[in-house]
């Protein structure tokens, strides 16, 4: 699964590839049609439970969908930082590794 697109675009493509109407997918996921439309347009963030439902329904990796969603969150936060965005991401990656080792050693 390509993860360059937004979470919403990814979900819309999954739905379009199977030629499924918004209403049918929303019903299968037990969410409002309007909510699904907003998720596809990136106007609403899905919960972990909805991401899990998408993965099961479309038979795709929950991990990949979660990464798509979380990377959207990070990208939207740093994209307005101009020249700093790439550097911020590199430093953040190092900090994640550091914080994971720190958390392990604190336990």
C-alpha positions as CSV (number, residue, x, y, z in Angstrom):
1,X,0.0,0.0,0.0
2,X,1.4,3.4,-1.0
3,X,1.5,5.8,2.0
4,X,2.3,9.0,0.2
5,X,-1.4,10.0,0.0
6,X,-3.5,11.2,2.9
7,X,-5.4,8.8,5.0
8,X,-8.7,10.1,3.5
9,X,-7.4,9.7,0.0
10,X,-6.2,6.2,0.8
11,X,-9.7,5.2,2.1
12,X,-11.4,6.8,-0.8
13,X,-9.2,4.8,-3.2
14,X,-9.9,1.6,-1.4
15,X,-13.6,2.3,-1.8
16,X,-13.4,3.4,-5.4
17,X,-11.3,0.4,-6.4
18,X,-14.1,-1.8,-5.2
19,X,-16.7,0.5,-6.8
20,X,-18.6,0.7,-3.5
21,X,-20.9,3.6,-2.7
22,X,-20.2,5.7,0.3
23,X,-23.5,4.6,1.9
24,X,-22.7,0.9,1.7
25,X,-19.2,1.3,3.2
26,X,-20.5,3.6,6.0
27,X,-23.3,1.1,6.8
28,X,-20.8,-1.8,6.9
29,X,-18.5,0.2,9.3
30,X,-21.5,1.3,11.4
31,X,-20.8,5.0,10.9
32,X,-22.7,7.9,9.3
33,X,-22.3,8.4,5.6
34,X,-21.5,12.1,6.3
35,X,-18.7,11.0,8.7
36,X,-17.2,8.7,6.1
37,X,-17.4,11.5,3.5
38,X,-15.6,13.9,5.9
39,X,-12.9,11.3,6.7
40,X,-12.3,10.8,2.9
41,X,-12.0,14.6,2.5
42,X,-9.6,14.8,5.5
43,X,-12.1,17.0,7.4
44,X,-12.6,14.5,10.2
45,X,-10.0,12.3,12.0
46,X,-10.9,8.6,12.4
47,X,-10.6,6.9,15.8
48,X,-8.5,3.8,16.3
49,X,-11.6,1.7,16.2
50,X,-12.7,3.2,12.8
51,X,-9.2,2.5,11.4
52,X,-9.5,-1.1,12.6
53,X,-12.9,-1.4,10.9
54,X,-11.5,0.0,7.7
55,X,-8.6,-2.5,7.8
56,X,-10.9,-5.5,8.4
57,X,-13.5,-4.3,5.8
58,X,-11.0,-3.7,3.0
59,X,-8.7,-6.6,4.1
60,X,-5.7,-4.3,4.3
61,X,-3.1,-3.8,7.0
62,X,-4.3,-2.0,10.1
63,X,-0.6,-1.0,10.6
64,X,-0.4,0.6,7.2
65,X,-3.6,2.5,7.8
66,X,-2.5,3.7,11.2
67,X,0.8,4.8,9.7
68,X,-1.0,6.7,7.0
69,X,-3.2,8.4,9.6
70,X,-0.3,9.3,12.0
71,X,2.0,10.5,9.3
72,X,-0.8,12.9,8.2
73,X,-0.9,14.3,11.7
74,X,2.9,14.8,11.7
75,X,3.0,16.2,8.1
76,X,0.2,18.8,8.8
77,X,2.0,20.0,11.9
78,X,5.4,20.5,10.3
79,X,4.5,21.4,6.7
80,X,4.1,25.1,7.5
81,X,7.6,25.3,8.9
82,X,9.1,25.8,5.5
83,X,12.8,25.1,5.4
84,X,12.7,23.5,8.8
85,X,10.2,20.7,8.0
86,X,12.8,18.1,6.9
87,X,15.1,18.8,9.7
88,X,12.3,18.7,12.2
89,X,11.3,15.2,11.0
90,X,14.9,14.0,11.2
91,X,15.2,15.3,14.8
92,X,11.8,13.9,15.7
93,X,12.9,10.4,14.5
94,X,16.0,10.6,16.8
95,X,13.8,11.8,19.7
96,X,11.4,8.9,19.2
97,X,14.3,6.4,19.5
98,X,15.7,8.2,22.5
99,X,12.3,8.4,24.3
100,X,11.7,4.7,23.6
101,X,15.1,3.7,25.2
102,X,14.5,6.1,28.1
103,X,11.0,4.7,28.7
104,X,12.4,1.2,28.7
105,X,15.2,2.1,31.2
106,X,12.8,3.9,33.5
107,X,10.6,0.8,33.9
